[in-house]
């Protein structure tokens, strides 16, 4: 399987599956503290779950950009 084929398949994954894949790829590049990594994965899964359940307040890119510009003034 080529890198392009892997990338194409990975982009079709659900958000939580992507997070888990990214986590495994990053771990393969660097040997982080397993306890911290486990906590971050738990936090990421919790945030994705909250987002998918509509429990997380979200903002559009345009709103974030506008608010960021306002804060810089």
mmCIF file of the N, C-alpha and C atoms, coordinates in Angstrom:
data_MODEL
# 
_entry.id   MODEL 
# 
loop_
_atom_site.group_PDB 
_atom_site.id 
_atom_site.type_symbol 
_atom_site.label_atom_id 
_atom_site.label_alt_id 
_atom_site.label_comp_id 
_atom_site.label_asym_id 
_atom_site.label_entity_id 
_atom_site.label_seq_id 
_atom_site.pdbx_PDB_ins_code 
_atom_site.Cartn_x 
_atom_site.Cartn_y 
_atom_site.Cartn_z 
_atom_site.occupancy 
_atom_site.B_iso_or_equiv 
_atom_site.pdbx_formal_charge 
_atom_site.auth_seq_id 
_atom_site.auth_comp_id 
_atom_site.auth_asym_id 
_atom_site.auth_atom_id 
_atom_site.pdbx_PDB_model_num 
ATOM 1   N N  . UNK A 1 1  ? 0.847   -1.174 0.000  1.00 0.00 ? 1  UNK A N  1 
ATOM 2   C CA . UNK A 1 1  ? 0.000   0.000  0.000  1.00 0.00 ? 1  UNK A CA 1 
ATOM 3   C C  . UNK A 1 1  ? 0.899   1.246  0.000  1.00 0.00 ? 1  UNK A C  1 
ATOM 4   N N  . UNK A 1 2  ? 0.594   2.202  -0.854 1.00 0.00 ? 2  UNK A N  1 
ATOM 5   C CA . UNK A 1 2  ? 1.404   3.417  -0.943 1.00 0.00 ? 2  UNK A CA 1 
ATOM 6   C C  . UNK A 1 2  ? 0.983   4.415  0.139  1.00 0.00 ? 2  UNK A C  1 
ATOM 7   N N  . UNK A 1 3  ? 1.818   5.415  0.332  1.00 0.00 ? 3  UNK A N  1 
ATOM 8   C CA . UNK A 1 3  ? 1.510   6.465  1.299  1.00 0.00 ? 3  UNK A CA 1 
ATOM 9   C C  . UNK A 1 3  ? 0.218   7.179  0.915  1.00 0.00 ? 3  UNK A C  1 
ATOM 10  N N  . UNK A 1 4  ? 0.039   7.438  -0.362 1.00 0.00 ? 4  UNK A N  1 
ATOM 11  C CA . UNK A 1 4  ? -1.178  8.109  -0.839 1.00 0.00 ? 4  UNK A CA 1 
ATOM 12  C C  . UNK A 1 4  ? -2.418  7.278  -0.535 1.00 0.00 ? 4  UNK A C  1 
ATOM 13  N N  . UNK A 1 5  ? -2.332  5.970  -0.713 1.00 0.00 ? 5  UNK A N  1 
ATOM 14  C CA . UNK A 1 5  ? -3.469  5.080  -0.435 1.00 0.00 ? 5  UNK A CA 1 
ATOM 15  C C  . UNK A 1 5  ? -3.778  5.067  1.059  1.00 0.00 ? 5  UNK A C  1 
ATOM 16  N N  . UNK A 1 6  ? -2.746  5.058  1.862  1.00 0.00 ? 6  UNK A N  1 
ATOM 17  C CA . UNK A 1 6  ? -2.938  5.098  3.314  1.00 0.00 ? 6  UNK A CA 1 
ATOM 18  C C  . UNK A 1 6  ? -3.597  6.412  3.714  1.00 0.00 ? 6  UNK A C  1 
ATOM 19  N N  . UNK A 1 7  ? -3.108  7.507  3.145  1.00 0.00 ? 7  UNK A N  1 
ATOM 20  C CA . UNK A 1 7  ? -3.672  8.824  3.441  1.00 0.00 ? 7  UNK A CA 1 
ATOM 21  C C  . UNK A 1 7  ? -5.147  8.884  3.049  1.00 0.00 ? 7  UNK A C  1 
ATOM 22  N N  . UNK A 1 8  ? -5.467  8.387  1.871  1.00 0.00 ? 8  UNK A N  1 
ATOM 23  C CA . UNK A 1 8  ? -6.845  8.400  1.380  1.00 0.00 ? 8  UNK A CA 1 
ATOM 24  C C  . UNK A 1 8  ? -7.755  7.602  2.321  1.00 0.00 ? 8  UNK A C  1 
ATOM 25  N N  . UNK A 1 9  ? -7.290  6.455  2.770  1.00 0.00 ? 9  UNK A N  1 
ATOM 26  C CA . UNK A 1 9  ? -8.061  5.628  3.700  1.00 0.00 ? 9  UNK A CA 1 
ATOM 27  C C  . UNK A 1 9  ? -8.206  6.311  5.054  1.00 0.00 ? 9  UNK A C  1 
ATOM 28  N N  . UNK A 1 10 ? -7.130  6.916  5.527  1.00 0.00 ? 10 UNK A N  1 
ATOM 29  C CA . UNK A 1 10 ? -7.158  7.570  6.842  1.00 0.00 ? 10 UNK A CA 1 
ATOM 30  C C  . UNK A 1 10 ? -8.136  8.738  6.867  1.00 0.00 ? 10 UNK A C  1 
ATOM 31  N N  . UNK A 1 11 ? -8.226  9.467  5.767  1.00 0.00 ? 11 UNK A N  1 
ATOM 32  C CA . UNK A 1 11 ? -9.133  10.618 5.714  1.00 0.00 ? 11 UNK A CA 1 
ATOM 33  C C  . UNK A 1 11 ? -10.608 10.206 5.751  1.00 0.00 ? 11 UNK A C  1 
ATOM 34  N N  . UNK A 1 12 ? -10.895 8.952  5.501  1.00 0.00 ? 12 UNK A N  1 
ATOM 35  C CA . UNK A 1 12 ? -12.275 8.452  5.544  1.00 0.00 ? 12 UNK A CA 1 
ATOM 36  C C  . UNK A 1 12 ? -12.683 7.998  6.948  1.00 0.00 ? 12 UNK A C  1 
ATOM 37  N N  . UNK A 1 13 ? -11.740 7.960  7.878  1.00 0.00 ? 13 UNK A N  1 
ATOM 38  C CA . UNK A 1 13 ? -12.030 7.497  9.229  1.00 0.00 ? 13 UNK A CA 1 
ATOM 39  C C  . UNK A 1 13 ? -12.917 8.481  9.990  1.00 0.00 ? 13 UNK A C  1 
ATOM 40  N N  . UNK A 1 14 ? -13.600 7.974  11.006 1.00 0.00 ? 14 UNK A N  1 
ATOM 41  C CA . UNK A 1 14 ? -14.391 8.827  11.899 1.00 0.00 ? 14 UNK A CA 1 
ATOM 42  C C  . UNK A 1 14 ? -13.411 9.624  12.758 1.00 0.00 ? 14 UNK A C  1 
ATOM 43  N N  . UNK A 1 15 ? -13.855 10.771 13.308 1.00 0.00 ? 15 UNK A N  1 
ATOM 44  C CA . UNK A 1 15 ? -12.958 11.621 14.091 1.00 0.00 ? 15 UNK A CA 1 
ATOM 45  C C  . UNK A 1 15 ? -12.198 10.872 15.201 1.00 0.00 ? 15 UNK A C  1 
ATOM 46  N N  . UNK A 1 16 ? -12.871 10.065 15.971 1.00 0.00 ? 16 UNK A N  1 
ATOM 47  C CA . UNK A 1 16 ? -12.209 9.354  17.062 1.00 0.00 ? 16 UNK A CA 1 
ATOM 48  C C  . UNK A 1 16 ? -11.172 8.366  16.528 1.00 0.00 ? 16 UNK A C  1 
ATOM 49  N N  . UNK A 1 17 ? -11.474 7.715  15.408 1.00 0.00 ? 17 UNK A N  1 
ATOM 50  C CA . UNK A 1 17 ? -10.514 6.793  14.804 1.00 0.00 ? 17 UNK A CA 1 
ATOM 51  C C  . UNK A 1 17 ? -9.277  7.545  14.320 1.00 0.00 ? 17 UNK A C  1 
ATOM 52  N N  . UNK A 1 18 ? -9.486  8.757  13.782 1.00 0.00 ? 18 UNK A N  1 
ATOM 53  C CA . UNK A 1 18 ? -8.364  9.584  13.335 1.00 0.00 ? 18 UNK A CA 1 
ATOM 54  C C  . UNK A 1 18 ? -7.483  9.961  14.524 1.00 0.00 ? 18 UNK A C  1 
ATOM 55  N N  . UNK A 1 19 ? -8.113  10.327 15.628 1.00 0.00 ? 19 UNK A N  1 
ATOM 56  C CA . UNK A 1 19 ? -7.358  10.700 16.826 1.00 0.00 ? 19 UNK A CA 1 
ATOM 57  C C  . UNK A 1 19 ? -6.499  9.544  17.289 1.00 0.00 ? 19 UNK A C  1 
ATOM 58  N N  . UNK A 1 20 ? -7.080  8.356  17.321 1.00 0.00 ? 20 UNK A N  1 
ATOM 59  C CA . UNK A 1 20 ? -6.327  7.182  17.758 1.00 0.00 ? 20 UNK A CA 1 
ATOM 60  C C  . UNK A 1 20 ? -5.167  6.892  16.809 1.00 0.00 ? 20 UNK A C  1 
ATOM 61  N N  . UNK A 1 21 ? -5.400  7.040  15.508 1.00 0.00 ? 21 UNK A N  1 
ATOM 62  C CA . UNK A 1 21 ? -4.344  6.810  14.527 1.00 0.00 ? 21 UNK A CA 1 
ATOM 63  C C  . UNK A 1 21 ? -3.217  7.826  14.690 1.00 0.00 ? 21 UNK A C  1 
ATOM 64  N N  . UNK A 1 22 ? -3.582  9.081  14.813 1.00 0.00 ? 22 UNK A N  1 
ATOM 65  C CA . UNK A 1 22 ? -2.578  10.131 14.999 1.00 0.00 ? 22 UNK A CA 1 
ATOM 66  C C  . UNK A 1 22 ? -1.779  9.866  16.267 1.00 0.00 ? 22 UNK A C  1 
ATOM 67  N N  . UNK A 1 23 ? -2.459  9.482  17.318 1.00 0.00 ? 23 UNK A N  1 
ATOM 68  C CA . UNK A 1 23 ? -1.784  9.186  18.575 1.00 0.00 ? 23 UNK A CA 1 
ATOM 69  C C  . UNK A 1 23 ? -0.745  8.079  18.384 1.00 0.00 ? 23 UNK A C  1 
ATOM 70  N N  . UNK A 1 24 ? -1.132  7.022  17.698 1.00 0.00 ? 24 UNK A N  1 
ATOM 71  C CA . UNK A 1 24 ? -0.203  5.912  17.471 1.00 0.00 ? 24 UNK A CA 1 
ATOM 72  C C  . UNK A 1 24 ? 0.976   6.330  16.597 1.00 0.00 ? 24 UNK A C  1 
ATOM 73  N N  . UNK A 1 25 ? 0.715   7.155  15.583 1.00 0.00 ? 25 UNK A N  1 
ATOM 74  C CA . UNK A 1 25 ? 1.792   7.629  14.713 1.00 0.00 ? 25 UNK A CA 1 
ATOM 75  C C  . UNK A 1 25 ? 2.774   8.514  15.487 1.00 0.00 ? 25 UNK A C  1 
ATOM 76  N N  . UNK A 1 26 ? 2.239   9.408  16.307 1.00 0.00 ? 26 UNK A N  1 
ATOM 77  C CA . UNK A 1 26 ? 3.111   10.280 17.088 1.00 0.00 ? 26 UNK A CA 1 
ATOM 78  C C  . UNK A 1 26 ? 3.944   9.486  18.090 1.00 0.00 ? 26 UNK A C  1 
ATOM 79  N N  . UNK A 1 27 ? 3.326   8.510  18.700 1.00 0.00 ? 27 UNK A N  1 
ATOM 80  C CA . UNK A 1 27 ? 4.053   7.665  19.653 1.00 0.00 ? 27 UNK A CA 1 
ATOM 81  C C  . UNK A 1 27 ? 5.185   6.927  18.947 1.00 0.00 ? 27 UNK A C  1 
ATOM 82  N N  . UNK A 1 28 ? 4.942   6.522  17.701 1.00 0.00 ? 28 UNK A N  1 
ATOM 83  C CA . UNK A 1 28 ? 5.990   5.806  16.973 1.00 0.00 ? 28 UNK A CA 1 
ATOM 84  C C  . UNK A 1 28 ? 7.181   6.701  16.654 1.00 0.00 ? 28 UNK A C  1 
ATOM 85  N N  . UNK A 1 29 ? 6.963   8.018  16.630 1.00 0.00 ? 29 UNK A N  1 
ATOM 86  C CA . UNK A 1 29 ? 8.043   8.964  16.342 1.00 0.00 ? 29 UNK A CA 1 
ATOM 87  C C  . UNK A 1 29 ? 8.791   9.393  17.605 1.00 0.00 ? 29 UNK A C  1 
ATOM 88  N N  . UNK A 1 30 ? 8.095   9.392  18.704 1.00 0.00 ? 30 UNK A N  1 
ATOM 89  C CA . UNK A 1 30 ? 8.656   9.874  19.956 1.00 0.00 ? 30 UNK A CA 1 
ATOM 90  C C  . UNK A 1 30 ? 8.116   8.997  21.076 1.00 0.00 ? 30 UNK A C  1 
ATOM 91  N N  . UNK A 1 31 ? 8.926   8.707  22.036 1.00 0.00 ? 31 UNK A N  1 
ATOM 92  C CA . UNK A 1 31 ? 8.490   7.868  23.147 1.00 0.00 ? 31 UNK A CA 1 
ATOM 93  C C  . UNK A 1 31 ? 8.088   8.750  24.331 1.00 0.00 ? 31 UNK A C  1 
ATOM 94  N N  . UNK A 1 32 ? 6.840   9.225  24.321 1.00 0.00 ? 32 UNK A N  1 
ATOM 95  C CA . UNK A 1 32 ? 6.380   10.098 25.396 1.00 0.00 ? 32 UNK A CA 1 
ATOM 96  C C  . UNK A 1 32 ? 6.052   9.308  26.668 1.00 0.00 ? 32 UNK A C  1 
ATOM 97  N N  . UNK A 1 33 ? 5.721   10.035 27.684 1.00 0.00 ? 33 UNK A N  1 
ATOM 98  C CA . UNK A 1 33 ? 5.308   9.443  28.944 1.00 0.00 ? 33 UNK A CA 1 
ATOM 99  C C  . UNK A 1 33 ? 3.948   8.770  28.733 1.00 0.00 ? 33 UNK A C  1 
ATOM 100 N N  . UNK A 1 34 ? 3.843   7.454  28.904 1.00 0.00 ? 34 UNK A N  1 
ATOM 101 C CA . UNK A 1 34 ? 2.590   6.733  28.647 1.00 0.00 ? 34 UNK A CA 1 
ATOM 102 C C  . UNK A 1 34 ? 1.415   7.212  29.492 1.00 0.00 ? 34 UNK A C  1 
ATOM 103 N N  . UNK A 1 35 ? 1.692   7.623  30.725 1.00 0.00 ? 35 UNK A N  1 
ATOM 104 C CA . UNK A 1 35 ? 0.612   8.100  31.593 1.00 0.00 ? 35 UNK A CA 1 
ATOM 105 C C  . UNK A 1 35 ? 0.003   9.395  31.053 1.00 0.00 ? 35 UNK A C  1 
ATOM 106 N N  . UNK A 1 36 ? 0.874   10.295 30.616 1.00 0.00 ? 36 UNK A N  1 
ATOM 107 C CA . UNK A 1 36 ? 0.387   11.558 30.060 1.00 0.00 ? 36 UNK A CA 1 
ATOM 108 C C  . UNK A 1 36 ? -0.360  11.311 28.756 1.00 0.00 ? 36 UNK A C  1 
ATOM 109 N N  . UNK A 1 37 ? 0.176   10.443 27.921 1.00 0.00 ? 37 UNK A N  1 
ATOM 110 C CA . UNK A 1 37 ? -0.479  10.129 26.657 1.00 0.00 ? 37 UNK A CA 1 
ATOM 111 C C  . UNK A 1 37 ? -1.866  9.526  26.876 1.00 0.00 ? 37 UNK A C  1 
ATOM 112 N N  . UNK A 1 38 ? -1.973  8.650  27.843 1.00 0.00 ? 38 UNK A N  1 
ATOM 113 C CA . UNK A 1 38 ? -3.255  8.017  28.160 1.00 0.00 ? 38 UNK A CA 1 
ATOM 114 C C  . UNK A 1 38 ? -4.274  9.071  28.610 1.00 0.00 ? 38 UNK A C  1 
ATOM 115 N N  . UNK A 1 39 ? -3.809  10.023 29.425 1.00 0.00 ? 39 UNK A N  1 
ATOM 116 C CA . UNK A 1 39 ? -4.701  11.096 29.880 1.00 0.00 ? 39 UNK A CA 1 
ATOM 117 C C  . UNK A 1 39 ? -5.144  11.982 28.718 1.00 0.00 ? 39 UNK A C  1 
ATOM 118 N N  . UNK A 1 40 ? -4.216  12.310 27.809 1.00 0.00 ? 40 UNK A N  1 
ATOM 119 C CA . UNK A 1 40 ? -4.570  13.135 26.649 1.00 0.00 ? 40 UNK A CA 1 
ATOM 120 C C  . UNK A 1 40 ? -5.548  12.403 25.727 1.00 0.00 ? 40 UNK A C  1 
ATOM 121 N N  . UNK A 1 41 ? -5.349  11.113 25.538 1.00 0.00 ? 41 UNK A N  1 
ATOM 122 C CA . UNK A 1 41 ? -6.258  10.345 24.702 1.00 0.00 ? 41 UNK A CA 1 
ATOM 123 C C  . UNK A 1 41 ? -7.649  10.329 25.323 1.00 0.00 ? 41 UNK A C  1 
ATOM 124 N N  . UNK A 1 42 ? -7.709  10.133 26.627 1.00 0.00 ? 42 UNK A N  1 
ATOM 125 C CA . UNK A 1 42 ? -9.000  10.139 27.331 1.00 0.00 ? 42 UNK A CA 1 
ATOM 126 C C  . UNK A 1 42 ? -9.683  11.502 27.176 1.00 0.00 ? 42 UNK A C  1 
ATOM 127 N N  . UNK A 1 43 ? -8.906  12.575 27.309 1.00 0.00 ? 43 UNK A N  1 
ATOM 128 C CA . UNK A 1 43 ? -9.445  13.925 27.152 1.00 0.00 ? 43 UNK A CA 1 
ATOM 129 C C  . UNK A 1 43 ? -9.948  14.152 25.725 1.00 0.00 ? 43 UNK A C  1 
ATOM 130 N N  . UNK A 1 44 ? -9.167  13.740 24.738 1.00 0.00 ? 44 UNK A N  1 
ATOM 131 C CA . UNK A 1 44 ? -9.562  13.903 23.335 1.00 0.00 ? 44 UNK A CA 1 
ATOM 132 C C  . UNK A 1 44 ? -10.842 13.131 23.032 1.00 0.00 ? 44 UNK A C  1 
ATOM 133 N N  . UNK A 1 45 ? -10.924 11.898 23.520 1.00 0.00 ? 45 UNK A N  1 
ATOM 134 C CA . UNK A 1 45 ? -12.127 11.089 23.305 1.00 0.00 ? 45 UNK A CA 1 
ATOM 135 C C  . UNK A 1 45 ? -13.328 11.744 23.960 1.00 0.00 ? 45 UNK A C  1 
ATOM 136 N N  . UNK A 1 46 ? -13.140 12.294 25.144 1.00 0.00 ? 46 UNK A N  1 
ATOM 137 C CA . UNK A 1 46 ? -14.222 12.970 25.853 1.00 0.00 ? 46 UNK A CA 1 
ATOM 138 C C  . UNK A 1 46 ? -14.711 14.189 25.065 1.00 0.00 ? 46 UNK A C  1 
ATOM 139 N N  . UNK A 1 47 ? -13.775 14.944 24.512 1.00 0.00 ? 47 UNK A N  1 
ATOM 140 C CA . UNK A 1 47 ? -14.147 16.130 23.730 1.00 0.00 ? 47 UNK A CA 1 
ATOM 141 C C  . UNK A 1 47 ? -14.872 15.752 22.444 1.00 0.00 ? 47 UNK A C  1 
ATOM 142 N N  . UNK A 1 48 ? -14.411 14.709 21.771 1.00 0.00 ? 48 UNK A N  1 
ATOM 143 C CA . UNK A 1 48 ? -15.086 14.253 20.544 1.00 0.00 ? 48 UNK A CA 1 
ATOM 144 C C  . UNK A 1 48 ? -16.494 13.771 20.879 1.00 0.00 ? 48 UNK A C  1 
ATOM 145 N N  . UNK A 1 49 ? -16.627 13.003 21.945 1.00 0.00 ? 49 UNK A N  1 
ATOM 146 C CA . UNK A 1 49 ? -17.947 12.523 22.364 1.00 0.00 ? 49 UNK A CA 1 
ATOM 147 C C  . UNK A 1 49 ? -18.881 13.691 22.651 1.00 0.00 ? 49 UNK A C  1 
ATOM 148 N N  . UNK A 1 50 ? -18.403 14.676 23.390 1.00 0.00 ? 50 UNK A N  1 
ATOM 149 C CA . UNK A 1 50 ? -19.214 15.849 23.719 1.00 0.00 ? 50 UNK A CA 1 
ATOM 150 C C  . UNK A 1 50 ? -19.611 16.592 22.450 1.00 0.00 ? 50 UNK A C  1 
ATOM 151 N N  . UNK A 1 51 ? -18.687 16.730 21.515 1.00 0.00 ? 51 UNK A N  1 
ATOM 152 C CA . UNK A 1 51 ? -18.981 17.402 20.243 1.00 0.00 ? 51 UNK A CA 1 
ATOM 153 C C  . UNK A 1 51 ? -20.059 16.644 19.477 1.00 0.00 ? 51 UNK A C  1 
ATOM 154 N N  . UNK A 1 52 ? -19.891 15.317 19.380 1.00 0.00 ? 52 UNK A N  1 
ATOM 155 C CA . UNK A 1 52 ? -20.845 14.516 18.611 1.00 0.00 ? 52 UNK A CA 1 
ATOM 156 C C  . UNK A 1 52 ? -22.234 14.494 19.259 1.00 0.00 ? 52 UNK A C  1 
ATOM 157 N N  . UNK A 1 53 ? -22.309 14.655 20.568 1.00 0.00 ? 53 UNK A N  1 
ATOM 158 C CA . UNK A 1 53 ? -23.591 14.677 21.280 1.00 0.00 ? 53 UNK A CA 1 
ATOM 159 C C  . UNK A 1 53 ? -24.209 16.077 21.300 1.00 0.00 ? 53 UNK A C  1 
ATOM 160 N N  . UNK A 1 54 ? -23.489 17.058 20.771 1.00 0.00 ? 54 UNK A N  1 
ATOM 161 C CA . UNK A 1 54 ? -23.993 18.425 20.756 1.00 0.00 ? 54 UNK A CA 1 
ATOM 162 C C  . UNK A 1 54 ? -23.857 19.107 22.109 1.00 0.00 ? 54 UNK A C  1 
ATOM 163 N N  . UNK A 1 55 ? -23.017 18.588 22.979 1.00 0.00 ? 55 UNK A N  1 
ATOM 164 C CA . UNK A 1 55 ? -22.838 19.132 24.318 1.00 0.00 ? 55 UNK A CA 1 
ATOM 165 C C  . UNK A 1 55 ? -21.718 20.159 24.391 1.00 0.00 ? 55 UNK A C  1 
ATOM 166 N N  . UNK A 1 56 ? -21.013 20.334 23.303 1.00 0.00 ? 56 UNK A N  1 
ATOM 167 C CA . UNK A 1 56 ? -19.862 21.218 23.283 1.00 0.00 ? 56 UNK A CA 1 
ATOM 168 C C  . UNK A 1 56 ? -20.198 22.450 22.458 1.00 0.00 ? 56 UNK A C  1 
ATOM 169 N N  . UNK A 1 57 ? -20.001 23.611 23.038 1.00 0.00 ? 57 UNK A N  1 
ATOM 170 C CA . UNK A 1 57 ? -20.253 24.848 22.310 1.00 0.00 ? 57 UNK A CA 1 
ATOM 171 C C  . UNK A 1 57 ? -19.153 25.030 21.274 1.00 0.00 ? 57 UNK A C  1 
ATOM 172 N N  . UNK A 1 58 ? -19.541 25.263 20.048 1.00 0.00 ? 58 UNK A N  1 
ATOM 173 C CA . UNK A 1 58 ? -18.569 25.461 18.976 1.00 0.00 ? 58 UNK A CA 1 
ATOM 174 C C  . UNK A 1 58 ? -18.753 26.842 18.357 1.00 0.00 ? 58 UNK A C  1 
ATOM 175 N N  . UNK A 1 59 ? -17.728 27.296 17.675 1.00 0.00 ? 59 UNK A N  1 
ATOM 176 C CA . UNK A 1 59 ? -17.769 28.577 16.975 1.00 0.00 ? 59 UNK A CA 1 
ATOM 177 C C  . UNK A 1 59 ? -17.222 28.376 15.571 1.00 0.00 ? 59 UNK A C  1 
ATOM 178 N N  . UNK A 1 60 ? -17.763 29.135 14.638 1.00 0.00 ? 60 UNK A N  1 
ATOM 179 C CA . UNK A 1 60 ? -17.271 29.056 13.268 1.00 0.00 ? 60 UNK A CA 1 
ATOM 180 C C  . UNK A 1 60 ? -15.883 29.686 13.188 1.00 0.00 ? 60 UNK A C  1 
ATOM 181 N N  . UNK A 1 61 ? -15.156 29.342 12.147 1.00 0.00 ? 61 UNK A N  1 
ATOM 182 C CA . UNK A 1 61 ? -13.828 29.913 11.921 1.00 0.00 ? 61 UNK A CA 1 
ATOM 183 C C  . UNK A 1 61 ? -13.920 31.432 11.825 1.00 0.00 ? 61 UNK A C  1 
ATOM 184 N N  . UNK A 1 62 ? -14.945 31.915 11.141 1.00 0.00 ? 62 UNK A N  1 
ATOM 185 C CA . UNK A 1 62 ? -15.111 33.356 10.951 1.00 0.00 ? 62 UNK A CA 1 
ATOM 186 C C  . UNK A 1 62 ? -15.282 34.070 12.292 1.00 0.00 ? 62 UNK A C  1 
ATOM 187 N N  . UNK A 1 63 ? -16.058 33.472 13.202 1.00 0.00 ? 63 UNK A N  1 
ATOM 188 C CA . UNK A 1 63 ? -16.277 34.064 14.520 1.00 0.00 ? 63 UNK A CA 1 
ATOM 189 C C  . UNK A 1 63 ? -14.981 34.080 15.327 1.00 0.00 ? 63 UNK A C  1 
ATOM 190 N N  . UNK A 1 64 ? -14.258 32.988 15.301 1.00 0.00 ? 64 UNK A N  1 
ATOM 191 C CA . UNK A 1 64 ? -12.990 32.912 16.031 1.00 0.00 ? 64 UNK A CA 1 
ATOM 192 C C  . UNK A 1 64 ? -12.012 33.953 15.490 1.00 0.00 ? 64 UNK A C  1 
ATOM 193 N N  . UNK A 1 65 ? -11.933 34.046 14.171 1.00 0.00 ? 65 UNK A N  1 
ATOM 194 C CA . UNK A 1 65 ? -11.021 35.000 13.537 1.00 0.00 ? 65 UNK A CA 1 
ATOM 195 C C  . UNK A 1 65 ? -11.400 36.435 13.930 1.00 0.00 ? 65 UNK A C  1 
ATOM 196 N N  . UNK A 1 66 ? -12.678 36.739 13.897 1.00 0.00 ? 66 UNK A N  1 
ATOM 197 C CA . UNK A 1 66 ? -13.155 38.077 14.238 1.00 0.00 ? 66 UNK A CA 1 
ATOM 198 C C  . UNK A 1 66 ? -12.833 38.394 15.700 1.00 0.00 ? 66 UNK A C  1 
ATOM 199 N N  . UNK A 1 67 ? -13.078 37.443 16.608 1.00 0.00 ? 67 UNK A N  1 
ATOM 200 C CA . UNK A 1 67 ? -12.806 37.654 18.027 1.00 0.00 ? 67 UNK A CA 1 
ATOM 201 C C  . UNK A 1 67 ? -11.316 37.814 18.297 1.00 0.00 ? 67 UNK A C  1 
ATOM 202 N N  . UNK A 1 68 ? -10.483 37.097 17.563 1.00 0.00 ? 68 UNK A N  1 
ATOM 203 C CA . UNK A 1 68 ? -9.038  37.187 17.727 1.00 0.00 ? 68 UNK A CA 1 
ATOM 204 C C  . UNK A 1 68 ? -8.558  38.567 17.315 1.00 0.00 ? 68 UNK A C  1 
ATOM 205 N N  . UNK A 1 69 ? -9.074  39.080 16.205 1.00 0.00 ? 69 UNK A N  1 
ATOM 206 C CA . UNK A 1 69 ? -8.693  40.410 15.743 1.00 0.00 ? 69 UNK A CA 1 
ATOM 207 C C  . UNK A 1 69 ? -9.111  41.464 16.761 1.00 0.00 ? 69 UNK A C  1 
ATOM 208 N N  . UNK A 1 70 ? -10.300 41.290 17.348 1.00 0.00 ? 70 UNK A N  1 
ATOM 209 C CA . UNK A 1 70 ? -10.824 42.236 18.328 1.00 0.00 ? 70 UNK A CA 1 
ATOM 210 C C  . UNK A 1 70 ? -9.924  42.271 19.567 1.00 0.00 ? 70 UNK A C  1 
ATOM 211 N N  . UNK A 1 71 ? -9.432  41.121 19.989 1.00 0.00 ? 71 UNK A N  1 
ATOM 212 C CA . UNK A 1 71 ? -8.588  41.045 21.193 1.00 0.00 ? 71 UNK A CA 1 
ATOM 213 C C  . UNK A 1 71 ? -7.214  41.680 20.981 1.00 0.00 ? 71 UNK A C  1 
ATOM 214 N N  . UNK A 1 72 ? -6.732  41.677 19.745 1.00 0.00 ? 72 UNK A N  1 
ATOM 215 C CA . UNK A 1 72 ? -5.421  42.228 19.456 1.00 0.00 ? 72 UNK A CA 1 
ATOM 216 C C  . UNK A 1 72 ? -5.415  43.746 19.515 1.00 0.00 ? 72 UNK A C  1 
ATOM 217 N N  . UNK A 1 73 ? -6.566  44.367 19.398 1.00 0.00 ? 73 UNK A N  1 
ATOM 218 C CA . UNK A 1 73 ? -6.650  45.843 19.376 1.00 0.00 ? 73 UNK A CA 1 
ATOM 219 C C  . UNK A 1 73 ? -6.463  46.419 20.747 1.00 0.00 ? 73 UNK A C  1 
# 
